[in-house]
Amino acid sequence: MTAAVRTTCPYCGVGCGVLAQPDGSLKGDPAHPANKGRLCAKGAALGETLSDAGRLLHPGIAGARTSWNTALDLVAARFRETIAAHGPDSVAFYVSGQCLTEDYYVANKLMKGFIGSGNIDTNSRLCMASSVAGHTRAFGADVVPGLYEDLEEADLVILVGSNLAWCHPVLHGRLQAARGERGTKLVVIDPRGTATSAGADLHLALAPGSDVALFAGLLAHLAGIGRVDQGWVAAHTTGINEALTAARETAPTLERVAALTGLSPEEIARFYAMFAATERTVTVYSQGVNQSSAGTDKVNAILNCHLATGRIGRPGMGPFSVTGQPNAMGGREVGGLANQLAAHMRFDMPGAPDRLRRFWQAPNLATRPGLKAVELFEAVLDGRVKALWIMATNPADSLPRAGRVRQALAACPFLVVSDCWETDTTRHADVILPAAGWGEKSGTVTNSERRISRQRPFRAAPGEARPDWWMLAEIGRRMGWAKDFAWESPAAVFREHAALSGFENGGSRSFDIGAMAMLSDEGYEALAPFRWPLPAGATEEGGRLFAAGGFPTPDGRARLVPTPFRGPAAMPGADYPLLLNTGRLRDQWHTMTRTGQVPRLSEHAPVPAAALSPGDAEALGAEAGGLLRLASPHGETVLRVAIDPGQRPGEVFVPMHWTDAFTSSGPVGRLVGAAVDPVSGQPELKATPVRAEALPVRWRGLLLHRRAVRPEEPGLHWSRAPVAAGHVLELTGAEPLPAEIAPLVGRLLAAPEGAELLHIADPARGAWRFATLAEGRVESCLFLLREGSRAALPSGTALAGLLDGMVAEAARPGLLAGRALAARPAERNVCACFGVGIQTLRACILDRRLTTVAEVGEALSAGTNCGSCLPEIREVLRDARAEAAA
C-alpha cells in the first residue's frame, strides 16, 4: 500500500487532519494538532463520498457539452461585454467557505483588483460575518485570539448559540475530556435543549435574540461588584464608560434581564456568579449568535465582558468564535467578503487601498465595498448585476427567501456555476464548469484557531474537472491580464498571498504569514500545519494573542462597544404566532451534496421534521410522524412532525439540510426572511415568524427504488435517503388514496419498460404491496397503507438488501411479504461512526447490565470516536436502568 496522504477534512471549521489512501480509505491524523487522530461521523465517512457517480465531468454551455477553451472564452467575453456596457459593478462572484485559500485569493484579486468592483461575497456571510464585524469593531481586525487548548485549560466554558456536540464534535470531545480530568464547568446558552445542553452544569434556555440583554446585564453586574480589571482596562482598552452606560440602560436589574430573556432571576444570578468567580473562562459562540439581525452587537456584548475583566489571550480564557465551514477564515484572510480587502486590509483603513494597488500593480482596484450576499441576489433580480459566477455553493437552497433567489437566478442574463455536482443552482446556469473536489485539489485552509493546513490530492479528478483557482486565472488571462494571473501552481498563489500579508506590515496587521513568502514548491508540498501570525524571521508559530494588549488599532487599544438591546427584526403575532429556528443536524452537512450520498449518515435522522414542544403539538393537534404545514410571509412547506421536550413553547425548529433533491419539503430557506444585521449584513436565520397547521394523514407508504426518483403527486410528502444499491423514500399522503389505485402506483414505481410487476392487494385491511423486476433484479418496491390500517410498514433500511442483486423465483413471496433477502435489524442509528442502532444498543445494555458510557464503548465501540452520540447513549442508559428497576 502506498503511503497515506496527509490532508484536511472539508467539513466544519475545526480543521481535522486526515490520513487518506488513494482507494478512499482514511482515518484521523494523530499528528494533526486540531484533532489528534479523532474524526466525527461525517469525517469518518468521507471515503464513502468519493464516488464519481453524479459528478459534473465536462464543461457545458446551455446544457450541451463543450470544451474548456470554448467555455472559458465565452465567460471572459460575456464578462468583458457586460463591463463595457454597464460598468464593473454589473458583474459579481459568489464564492464559498468550501473554496481553498488559493481559490479565494485568485477570485478576490480578479474581481476587486482588476475588474474593479467589490462585488465578491461568500456563503460565509451566512455563517461568520457578524463575528468578523464584532472582532473588527473590538480588536481592529478579524482575529480569534484563543487556541483549542483553552477549552482544555479553562475552569468554565460557556457555549452561546452552539450545539458543539453535533456541530463540532471533535472539539466537544476535547472539552468533555477536560471536564472529566479537571472538573471544568459548562454553561450552555441556547433556546433549545440539545445534545450539548443535556450534559451542562447550567442550561439557559433564553428567548431567541436576547443574548445582548443577558451579556449587557453581565457587564453591568461585573462592574457593580468590582470585578472589572481596572488596570488592564485602563492600559489596553477604550470605551468602558460608554459600554457600561448602554449596558445599565438595557439591564439595570436582574428582573429586567429576566423580562427580556425569559429566564428566571435565579438562573441569571447563578450564571453571573459563575462568570464573576472564574478567571479561567472561555466563551465559545457560533451560529446562534451570528445568524441574527443583531449578531454583531451580540458578539460585542460577549467581547465586552472579556475585555472588561482582562480575560483574553491567556491560558484557559477568552472569547472564541467557532467557524462553521472548513475555510471560512481562510476566505476572510484574502478578502473574500465584499467589505474586505486582501490580507486583513479594509476599504476604510488609511493607506490600505493604495498599498494593495501598488502590490498588485492594479490601477483599477475597487474603491468601495461591494454587495453582500442577500443584497447581491436582490441586485441580480432587479437587473443591476447582469453576469454572475457562483463557485462551490448552492444559494438556490441555502439563502433566505429561496424562492426569490431562484427567481433571481432564472432572470440573470449570464450565470456561470462551477461545482462538483448538479444542484438546484446549476439548473439555472448558462455555463457549467466542472470543479475538482475534496481529495482532488491542492491548497490550504485555515481553521477556527488560525491554523493553516494543507489539503492535498490523493485521487485524480474525474473527467475534465479542474481546480477553481485555475479556472479563475484562465479567465483573468483571457480578459487581458495575462502577467497578473500567470501562476502555474497553487504553491505560487500561496507565496503571493503570504508576501502580501507581510507587505508594509511591520506588526500593524495581526494577519502576517510573511515567513512563507519564499516557500519552495517542495516546501509547500511538505508544509506542516501552522498557526498565524508567522511574520518573516519568526521561528515559532503564532500563539494566543492580546494578553498584553497590542491590538491592531491605531492606538493599540481594544474598543468596548455599546450594545443597546433590540430583539429579532420580526416577532410572532396573530397571523404568524410561532418563531422558526433553523440549524444543523448531527450527521448532515449543508445541502447534502456530499453527506446525502452516504446511507449510514441518513439513518439517525432520515427525514426532515419540524420539531415542536409537546404543548404546541397538542394545541395544533399534531402527532409525531404526522404532517405539518408551515407558512411565513415568504413561502410555505409541509414537513413531518417531531415532538421535542427541548423546544421552547412558541418555537419550531427545522433542519437546514434538505433540498428539492431529497424531499418534497424543499429547502427551509423558502420560509426564512431576509432581515440582516445592519453592520455585518448577515441574515437572521433563526427567528422567522411562521404559522403552523396540522394536516391529516390519509395514507403512508415506503418506496425502494434504484433511481433517485422525485414523485410529484398532489398532497404527497416524501423524503429520500440513500441505501447501498439505490434509495428509500418515506411517503405520507394528506389526500385519500384514489379509488383506482393503479395509475398512482405506476407513477410511483416508475419501472422501466417491460418490467415484471408483482403485487398483493388487501383492500379490506387497507394494505397493498408491489414490486417490479427487470432481468431478475428488483427495480422498485412499494408498500402502501391506508389511514387506519392495522398493518405496519416494513423498514426501508432493513429492506435495502432487496436492491443488491438477483431475486430467485423462490424468494419472490418473501419479497412481497416485506422480508429482506439479507436480514438486517430495522433500527434507527445512534452511533453513525460504528453503525450501532438503538435496539442493538439497548439490548446490549440490558443483557450485559452495562451502567456507564465507558462500558458501552468497550462492548460496542459506540461513542468512542467523535462522541456526538454520547448524550443519546446516556439517555438509553437511563431508560434501561429505569426499566430494570421497575
Phi, psi and omega in degrees: 000139179290163180295141179294148178266130177277121179219190186230140181300143182266013183266246192283179185282004175298323176076048185289141174282144183229139170257116187239142174259155179303334180279002178093352175289141185206167175205169177293148181272111182293343181271352182277128187291342182286319187237344176050041175098348183270149174224150173280178182299321180294314180297320181293337181265007184302324180299337180274000180255006190268007178297142177277355179299130179083358180288150168282123189249338186219150173300149179220144174236123180053037176085358181251141179297143178214182179268162175300315182301315181296315181296313182292322177299319180295315180300311181298318182295316181292323176294316178301314182296318181295317179296318181297324184274328191230359179092163185296333181283002176273358177238159184201157170242142170235112190245199197206149171293355172277345177290148172281162183302322180295321175299310181302316184299314182294319179299315182292319179297318181295312185286306186280325186277323191240319170293323174092025178235150173276006188282060166231119176227175192220156176294350170296343173301329180279351193243307193230006187298325180291326174294317177303311182294319179294317176300316183295318178296321185274315189258345185091354179198164181278082187233127169269115190282337191263183181232161176300328180301337180297330176296332182268348182249359180279155171263341177218128174242129179247122177255117183247118180059038184221116171267072190303324183299328181260324188267333177220065190300326182293319175296321178298322177297320178295320178295316181296324176297320179294323178298320179291326185275321186237004176073028179304131177277148182232126173245130177245124180248105188197132177302330184263148165281126186230177175300331179284315183291336182300331181254013186277155172287332178210127175246121177256101181273072186285162177295142180305135176082006185259013183301321181301318180298318181297314183279333171296317176298323178296317179298315179297321179295315180300319178293321183293332181256011175076027181261006171286133178278089188299322181294314180294318180298316181295325184279331194231004183221167167225161172093007184298320183293318180293320179295320179293321178300313179296320180296318181290331175290321179287317191227067182290337182218163174299325181295323178292318176299318179299318181295324182280328186262343185078007177268165176276152175303328181292318177298315182297314181299321179295317178297313180300321180294320179297315180295314184298326187272353190239104181294315181280081181238130173246131175249111180263130178226149185217219193294333177297337174271313190287319188277070188208150175288351173239028187299318181295320177294325176300314179300312183291329176297323176290312181300322180304319182293324178285321178292321181294332180258359182067019182269076182205136173076007176246160184306130174075021179207148175138164172280145186218110175275121181260118189283146182278318187253163186295332182226032175301320181287321177300321177297323178291329180295329183258007176088032183289345176271150188296336183261011181245159163251173183293159173058041178062024172265161183226159178300325184268007180273121182306127178083347186293312179301319179294320179299314181292321179301318181288320180296314181279348188053055187237086183296341182263021183307138177303145184249355181211158179300155178262195183278131175281165195312304184296314180289335177298314181286335170295321179291328174294317182294321183270002171095359178291321175261122188247346177221126188224135175243122179251130185235123168060032178205164191230069186296340177298340178245329192266339182276156172299158181049057186303326178297320179290323177298319178295323174299319179296316180297319180293330183273346185296127181299329180212114183237126176247135176229125171250123183201174179268329185229161169292140178221179175293344176275317181298336180301336183263358191283141169280323178231129175247130180244121183285123186259144170293143183248190180299138183089353184238344186240163187239134178171202182229157173224157178239129183269188188290343179255024176072021182266123180267126180231157179273136160261124183242146178282144174228006176211156180283143175293141182285154176055230181252021182299142183225157177292152181297321182300323180294314178302313182297317179297321178298320178293318177303318179295315182291339178271002172111009184240054188300315184289337182274347180230044189263013182301147177251355183201160174296334177298322179293321177297315181299319179298318179294318176302315180295318180297320179296322181298329180265354185293120179049041182269294179060029180087000181284338179238131183295322180283112181205112174240038182303337179296342182263005186293335181252018182299131179283167176301320179293321177295324177295318179298324184266004189304124177272155178304136177215158184249135177274159007282148176217074184290166178306133180091348180289145180248347179231148180293162180294149178240215178292149183240150167080009178300325179248034180077222180072040181284149181280056174245164181304326180257005179076009182251147173281157179250124164277130190249128174300136182228078176298145185281137165215142182278189177304154184297327178228136182243157179301149178212196184298319183281327183227084192275352180251160178246122182272130174243135177242154180182194188261157169252174190293315193250009179243163183223125175046234185262025166067017178298332178257302185293334179294353177272348192255112183306313186291339178282347178263356187282332180289321179218085187285342181228151173286140182221150174267116183272124180241154170290154179305320180294317179294320179298317179296318180296327180274349186071029182264136179247149178303130183085352177282192183248144180225126173268124175251136179223143174230176175298351187251344181169182178214164178203168176239132183226162169288159182259135168236136179255121190231112178299342179280354178280136171292140174303142179088005182230155178223138180246134177228132178292153186272352199278323191288142181231183178302333181289339188241348182198152173290343178295332184068187182288139177294342177302341178294340179268336193282138179284173186249020175298139181231158173294130184293340180268309187269337186077008180281134183283157180273098185262000187237017181202077177243122177296134180220164168240157185229146179218124176287135179253150177291151173252109184269334177198160177230156180207164175227127181236123171255136184211146177290330183257159179277071184288155177231091181300143177233082181237135178302135176075009181258128170256131178223153172222139184246137174227148180283148166231178192304316185243018180173227188213150174238134181241129172268129186244137176222122184255129177269350177248149180299151172298141180292155178299320175261105191273342189301314181300319178297315180299317180299318180293322181288319181291328176043053185279152175293156181300135179087000180291149177276136181252128172248144178203152171228127180240133176226070185302329181297324177268358180069040184224138178221145178223136183221151172212146173241142180230142175227121180053040174083000179251144174288125175266322180200152175226141181224128177238125183237140174229127176284155177309133178087355179297142178273355177284171180232146176283143173289170177275127177297321178296319180293329183269004184304328181296343179299333183269001189283325187205203182283151179248115178290157181304318183293340183272354186293322175300322177294326178300310181286340176282354178085019179266131180290147176292321176241104190297138174218136180304135179272097184210151178285138181287137172256306179258105181287332181298320184242009175064040181262119181273169188290324179289320176300315180298311183296317181297319180295317180299315182288316184294320184261000179056048179284146183232349184227159177295330178296319178294321176298316179299320180293324184281319189236354187072350182302131178085000185266356179260266185278335178083003183291342178269356185301319178302321180289323176299319179298321178298315179296320176300315179298316181296319180295319178297318180295321179294319181293329182278342185289000000 
